[in-house]
């Protein structure tokens, strides 16, 4: 593990505590860590709540003109809850993903507008990306004197009050000293952009009075949690599936030479738009189907032309969602189908009348698709098994499921069974709970491990002052010719950390350019490394794909050939520059030149990678003999000594010049490549 020398070691009664905040779409998870042995736990609001974590919502009371936050929203009682808003939805108004014009308007709504999105449930009813369009479609409400920005600030102030109340409770228990100091670490979604992260950091600093100590992605936080929890041994890799409310994504954590490397690359599955909201929606549809024919009092029976069904109260949809989430928690607990809830968990529905229906474990399995291998369950299982087949995961034997979705009753077991059927010997984390732990409001129960893992990871990174570095998550290279075969030339290997300054990565060997240059130049990304090529082995490749010609090479076949397609699939070879036909050519005196047959110039090729993960293709003259000469012919008029063009140059004549004076340049190659990092 890469760590600085500034790690603080706390005594038994800690005088320092680190807080990890993981803001999700529906809930906020707060974890803490302290002590030399990194003891950790959770902070929650209402200790009596059946829910896991803290609702990441705010409620506007139109009668008082004030806002309630988190668990306080339950104080709204029988009032309309159309004015419940999700904090992350508000922050997402700043997203960089939209067009510049829409982004500017949405930013103005966030900073100075007084319109807010009405609460929508189930998940199928989504807000338009253009918030102005949502306003025009009457999908918003007005809160005079308040902006989305000020509400987010109010929520984070609430989080600080809740955090300090929990710290006081730990002090009373004697776990930490009276004069404890705390630091805050933030965990953000892997898909978050820089604007979102900057606002997240600003809100936390405004609330807590100091900048966040650490700001890291879900993937890094989960990787560090896996390391601290003992899931990784030297040389091992672990697949981490983050199963949240809206999406499922995947990353891989590896422990090599004492350093944890986490990648989330093009070599893995793209995030899948399915999550806890889809489960909630399926349950909502099931509950509604049980009362779809229920009759409004005083009207003709179902089937009669004058029949009127009861209507759903939009003002109570938030309560309906909470009822569903709490039912999931109860049924998914180790003893959820026993005792008081043996016949099911009551779920209340607010129609014209107050209606109650029971949700059983069998109902839940059917809603999710576990019973018949369909729906949400099948989509998730297919995502996991597809990921395990990818070349980048050939050595993976461990899988970690994180996120609230994994706590849904029987879902994790179904996914494990599907994966184990195709891949023998897999070990899954976290380990199932037997329900024996005591819930004191601070202990993270084993059935909550996957929910709090990112927040714990953030708290531990802050506690131990780990230097979590960003690494290059894919290898990058080009092609060269060796023994008349087209071979892969790797510049930089995946897993190498980004430097604080731009760094040049070159192919190990020089190559030559002659004639009018080289056509078909391409730059590739891939999951194979130089070490793999040197070992002449990679899963799904044939022994004959490798050969020795001075040094080991990997034959990737000619462009467009069946061999190229086979190799590309095996090593995830993707063209990142030169798709339209790139090239390399020679220049002298500012003009393009052709080299006479029998002459060539030595070159070095590579990429320059910036600290931000942007790469620029690099090529240069690599001549070592300053006096060596070559013969060239200009294909366009060169520059004159006094400026302008030298139109007296004979474009048909061959001229002798020093090889070291020739410039080497690209054509048709992108100026900037976005390097995939993790």
N, C-alpha and C positions, 0 to 999 in steps of 0.2 A: 504494500500500500504506500503510495506516495504521500508523505506528510512532512510538514515543516518542523523546525526545532522549537516552535513556540507553543507546543501542546501543554496545556495546564493540567496538572494532576490535582484533583479535589480530594479532600479528606473524607472520612466517614460521614460527618455531617457537612454536606456540601455548602460552600459559600458562593457557588455559582451554579446557575441552571440555564439550559439552552432550550428554547421553544421552537418547535417546527410547525409551520402553518401550511396546510394543504387545502387550497380553495377549490372545491369542485363545483359542478353545475348546480347541485342541489344542497350539498352540505359542506361545512368547513370541518376539517379534522385538525385538532390541536394535540400535539404530542410534546413531551418533555424528556430531557435526558440530563443526568448529573452523575458525578462521582467518577472515580478512576475506572470502575468496572462498567461504566455507561448504563446505569440503571435507568429504565425508561417507563413511561406510562402515558395516560391520556388525560386531557382536560375536557369536561363536558359542561353543559349549562345546567339544565334541570335534571338532577340526579334521579328523579322518579320517572323520567321519560323512558318509554320503550324503544325509542329511536336510537340509532347509532350516530354519533357525532352531532354537530350543531347545525341547525337549518341555516343555509346561506341565503336568507331571504329578509326582506323588510316589508312592513305593512303600513300603508298610509291611512290614517283615520280621518276621513273627511269631516267628521263632526268637530274634531279638535284641531285639525290642521297639523297634527304631529305624526311622527314615525315611530314604529316599534321594530325591534330587530331580533333575529334569531328565535330563541325560545319565548321571547316576549310576545311573539305574534299570537301565541295561544291565548293571550289575555284579551284578544279581540272579541271573544265570546260569540254572540249570535249575529254580529254585524256582517255586512257584505265583505267578502274576501277577494273581490275582483281586483282590488288594489294591492295585492301581494306581488312583489317583484323579486326576481332573482338577481343577486349581486353580480354574478359573473356575466349575466346577460347585459347588465348596464355597462360593465367595463368593456364588453366586447363591441360596444359602439365605436371604440377607438381602433378596431381591427384594421390592419394594413391590407387585408385581403381584398377589400372592395376597390372600385375605381376611385381615382383621385377626387373626382367631383362628389361622389357619394360619401367618401371618407371625410371630406371637409365638412359636408352638411351634418353627418352623424357626429363629428367632433363638436360642432356647435351645439347640437342637441344635448350632448353629454355635459359640456362646460357651462352652458348658459340657458338651455331650454328647461321648461317645466312640464314636459310630457313624459309619460312612463308607459311601458307596455302592460296591457291587461294580462292577468294570469291566464295561461292556456294549459289545458290538460284534456286528453292525453297528448303524447309527444307529437302526434301527427299534425297538430295545429301549430305551426311555427311562424315566427315573426319574419317579415320581409327583411332582406339585407339592407334595403333602403328604408331607414326609419321614417323618413318623410312619407313614404308610401303607406306605412302602417298608420301614421297619423291621419292620412286622407281616408283610409278604410275604416276608421273608427275602431282601431285595435289598441288605442291608447287612452289614458285618462290624464287629467290635469291636476297638478299639485302646486298651486301658486306659492311662490317664495322658496321653492326647492328645486334643485337640479339633480340629475342622476349622479353627478360628481359629488354633490354635498351629501346625498344619501349613502354613497359608498364610503365617504369619510365618516359619516355617522355610524355605519356598520363596523368599521375598523376600530372606532373609539369604543364601541360596545365590546368588541373582541378583546381590547386591552383591559377593560374593566373585568370581564369574565376571567381572563388570564391571571390578573393580579389577585382576584378572589380565590382562585384555585391555588395559587402560590401560597397565599395566607393559610389555606387549609392544610397544605403540606407542612408549613412551618408549625402549625398547632400539633401536627402528628409527630413532630420532631425529626422529619426527614431532611430538612434543610434549615440553615441558620436564619436568624431573625433579620439580619442585614444582607440578605441574599441579593446578588446582582444577576440580571438575566440578559441574554442575547436572543435575537430572533432570526430564524432561517426561513426563507420562503421557498416553497416548491410550486412550480408552474407546469402546466400541461406541455407535453412534447410538441404540440402543434402551435403553441403560443408564439406570437411575433414580438419584435422588440418593443413596439409601442405598448402592448399589453403588459409586458414584463416591467417596463419603466413605470407605468401607472400603478401596478401592483406594489412595486418598491416604494413609490411615493406615498401611497396610502398607508403602508405599514410604517414608514418613517414619520408621517404626520401624526399617527396614532400613538406610537411608542416613544417618539422623541429622539430616536437615533436611527441611522440607516441600518437596514438588515445586515447581519453579519455574513450570511451566505445566501445566495440566490441560485438555485439549481433546478434542473428539469426533473420531471417524474422519473425518467429513465436512470439518471445518475443517482437520485435519492433511493430508488428501488434497488439499484446495484449495490449501494453502500449498506442498505438494510440487509440484503442477502449475505453480504460479507460479514457484517457484525453478528448475524444470526447463525453463522457457521454453515451456511448452505454451500459455500465455495471452498474448495481445497486447491492447492497449487496445481496449475495445469488444467483445471476443470473449467467448463463453461455451463452457464445456466440460462435458459430461455425464460424471459419475464413477460407475461401477458398482463397488460393493464386493462382491466375490464371495468370501465366507468359507466356513468349514466347515459352518455351519448355515443361513445365510440369504444372500440377495442383496438389497441395497438400492441406492438411487440418490440422487444429489444433483447440484446444478448449481453450478459455480463460474463467476463472471463477473469481469472486470476493468473497472471503470468509474471514471474520474477518479482513477486511481492506487490504488484501493482494491479488494481482493479481497473479493467477497461470495459466500458459500456458503449455499445454501438446500436444505432437504430437506422439502418442503412437501406439503400436501394436493393440490397441483397435479401431483404426481408419483405414480408407482406406489407402492403399499404394498409393504413388504418381502416377498419371496417365500421360503417355507420350503423351500429347496433349496440344496445346497452340496456341499462336498468330501466330507462324510460319505456323501452319496448315491452319489457316484462310487465311494468305497471299498466301500460296500455292494454295488454292482453288480459290482465286480471280485470281491469275496468270493463272491458267488453264482456267478459264472462259474467260479472256481477250484474251488469245492465241487462244481459240476456235473460237472467233469472226473473227480472221484473218488467220485461218489455211489454207484457200483456196486462200488467197491473192497471186497474181501472181507477180513474178519478172519481171521487165520491159523488153520488147523485146523478151519474150519467149512464146511458145504456151500456150493455155488456159488450165485450170484445166480439167483433164480427158484425155488429149492428152498424148501419151507415152513420148513425149519430154518435158512435162511440168516440170518446176523447181520452187518450192516454195521458198519464201524468207527465209533466214536463220536468226537465233537469234544471236545477238552479245553478246558473253560471256563478252566482255569488258564493256558492259553497263548494266549488270544484277543488279548491285548495284543501279543504277538510277531507274530501273524498280521497285525494292523493295521499294525505297523511294516514288515513285509515288503512289504505292498501299497503303502504310502506311498513306500518306497525304490524300488520297481519303477516307480512313476509318475515319480519324479524322473529315473531313468535313461532311460526311454523318451521323456520330454519334453525331454531335452537335445538340442541341435542334432545331435549324432552318435549319438543313442540307439539307432538301428536299425542301427548298423554295427559292424564289428569283432567284439569278444568277444560282443556281445549281438545279433548279426545274426539268430540263431534264437530270440530272446526272452530275457527276464530270469527267472532261477529264482525261484520263490516257494515257500517252505517252509510246510507245513501240519502242525501237531501233532495227529495223531489217536492212536489206540492205537499206531500206528507213525509214524515220521517220514517224511513224504511230500513230494516236490518236484514241482512242475509249472511249466512255463514260460508267461510272459505276453508276448505279442508286441504290436507296435504295432497290428496289425490287430485283435487281441483287445480292446485298450484302446478303439479307436474303436467297436467293436461294443458293448462294455459301456456306454459313455457315450451311445450312440444317434446317433453321427455318421454311421455307415455308412448307416443307413436313415432318418435325420431323425426320430428318436423319442426317448423317454425324457428323461433329464436334459438332453441337448443341446438338444432342441426346446423344453423348458420355459424354458430360459435365453434362447434366441434369441427366443422369443415375447415374453418379458419386455422384452428390449432394444428390439425393434421397436415394441412397444406404447408404450413410454416415448417413443420418438422421434416418435410421432404426436401427442403431447399438445400443447395450445396453448402451454403455458409454454415449450416447446422449439422454437418455430418458427424461431428464428435460430441454433440450434446446428448447427455443422459439425464439431465435434471430440468425440471420445469416448475416455475413459480407462478401461481395465479394470484393477482392482486386486484383490489377494487371491490366495491360493494356488490356488484353483480354476482361475484363468486360465492357470496354467502346465501344466495337463493337456494332453498331446500332442494337437494338431489341434483342440482345443475352441475356442480363440480365433479361429482361422482360419474355423471353421464359423460362428461367431456373426457375424464380420465379413462373410462372404459373404451371410448371410441379411439383415443390415441394409443392406448396399450394394445389394442387389437392389431394395430399396424406396426407399432414400434415396441418391441419387447425390452424389458429391463429399465424402463423409465422410472425415475423417482420424482414424486410430486411434493410440492410445498404450497402452503403450510400444512402441517400435520393436523388431521381432524381432531376436533375437541371432543372430550368425553363429558363435558359439562360439570367437571368437578371443581373448577376455579371459583373463587369467591369474588363477586363483583362489589368492590368497595368504592366505585366511582372513579378510581384512578388506574387500576390494573387493566391492562389490555387483555381481554379474554382470548383464548385461542381461536374462537370463531370470529374474532375481530381483527386478527393479525393482518389479514390481507387488506383490510380497510385502512388501517393506520400505518401500514408499512412505509409509504412515501413520507409522511410527517415525521415518523421516527427516524428515517434515514436522514432527513434534513437536520433534525435536532442533533443527531450523532456527529454529522459532518461538522456542525458548528462547535460541538463540545470538544471534539478531538482535533479541531482545526485542520482537518484534512484538506489538502490542496487538490481539489477535484479538477482535473485538467480535461480539456476537450481533445479528442484524438481524431485523426483522419480515419474514417470508418470503412473506406474502400481503397484498394490499391489503384494506382493510375499508371498508364504507360502508353506505348505506341507499338508499331510493328517494325521489324527489321527482317532482312533476308539473310539466312544462314544455310549453307549447303543447298542453295536454290529452293529453300522452303520458307514460307512466310511464318515468322515466329513472333511471340509476344515479348516486348521489351518493357520491363517494369521500372518506373522512375522511383516511386515511393510506395511503401507497403502500408496496408491498413493496420491500425493500432498504434501508429506513431503519433505522439502528441504534437499539437500545434505549438509553435514557438511564439515568444513575445515579440519577435521581429520577423519580417518576411524572410523565408528561407528557400534556397534553391535546391531542388532535388533533381539529380541527373541520372541518366542511364549509365550503367557501369562502363560500357564500351563506346568507343567512337565509331562512326560510320562515315561513308563518303558520299558526296553528291557530284554527279558529272552531267554532261550533256546539257539539256535545257532544264534539268531539275528532276524532282521526284513527284509523281502523281499518286493520287489515292491516299494522301497522308491523313491519318486519323489518330485521335487520342481516345483511349478507352478507360472505363472503370471496370473493376473486376474484384472478385473475392479471393483470388489466388495471390500468393506472395512470392517473392524471390526465393524464400526459404523452401517453399513447396516445390518450385521449379528445380532448385538445386538438389532436392531429395528425389526428384523424378517420380513424384507420387502425389496424386490428389484423387479423392473419391470420384467415381464415375468417369475417370479418364483412363485410357488404355496405356499400357506400358510403352507401346509404339508411338504414342503421341509425344513422348520425350526422346531426345537424342543428344549426343555430345558432339559439339563442333567447336573445340577449344574450351567451351564452357557449356553447361547444360542449357538446353533450349526447350520450349514448348511450341510445337507446330500447331498453329491455329487455323490452318487451311486458307485458301484464297477467299477473298471477299465475295459473298453470295453463294459459295459452294455449300454442299450438304455437310462437309466436314466442318466448315466455319459455324454452321447452325448448331451442330452437335456439340462442338467445343463451347460455343457461347452459352448454351443451356447449362452445361456442366459447371462452368466457372462464372456464370452470370456476367458475361462480357457484354458491355454496353458502350456504344459509340457516344462520347460526350462532346466531341468537336470534330468537324470535318465531314459531317453527314452528307453535305451537298457536294463534296469533292474537294478535299484540301490538297495542298501541295507544298513543296519546298523548292526554292529557287535561289540563284546566286546573283549578287549585285556588285557592280564596281563603278565608282564615281557616280553613284546615285541612279544608275541605269541597270536594267536587267541584262544578263549576259548568258551566252551559251559557251560551254567548255568543249574544246576540241576532243575528239575521240581519243582515248588513252590517257586523258587527264582527269583528275578529280580533286576535290577539296575535303579534308577531314572535318567532321562536325561533332558537336555535343548537343544532345537534346534533353529537355526535361520540363519541369514546371516550377514556378515560384509561387509558394503558398503564403498568403498573408495571415496574420493572427486571427482575422475574422473568418478564415476559411474560404477566401476567394483565391483562385489560382489563375496565373497567367502563363500561357505556353511560352517556353524559352528555347531558343536555338542559337548557337554561336559557332564561329570558326574555331576549330581545335588544332590548327596547324602548329607543329612543334619545330619545324625547320624553317627559320625566318628567311633563308635564302632560296628556298625551293620555288621554282617558277612554273606557271601553267599558261596555256594559250587559250585566249578567250575571243569571242566575237560579240560585239554589242548588238542587241536586238532592238534597241531604241537609243536615241541620242543621249550621251552622257552629259554630266554637268561640266561647264567650262570653268576654268580657274577664276575668272573674274565675275562669275555668276551667270545665270541663264543656261542655255543649252549650247553644246558644242556641235553645231550643225556641219562642221568640216570633217567630222569623223566618218570614215568609210565603214558603213555597217556590214559590208561583205568581207572585210579584211580581218585576219586573225592577228591578235596583239598579245605579246608576252608580258605578263605581270607577275608580281610575287603572290603566291598562294595565300599568304597571310593577310593580304589586302582585300580579299574577297569577303563580302558580307553575305551571311546566310539568313534568309527570311522565309516566313510562312505565307501561304495564300489560302484563303477559304477556311481558316481556322479561327474559331471564336477568340476574341481578345481576352474574355474573362470566363472562367468556368466556376460554377458553384460546387465546391468540394463538399461531399457528404461527410458530416462529422457526427460524433456521438459523445 
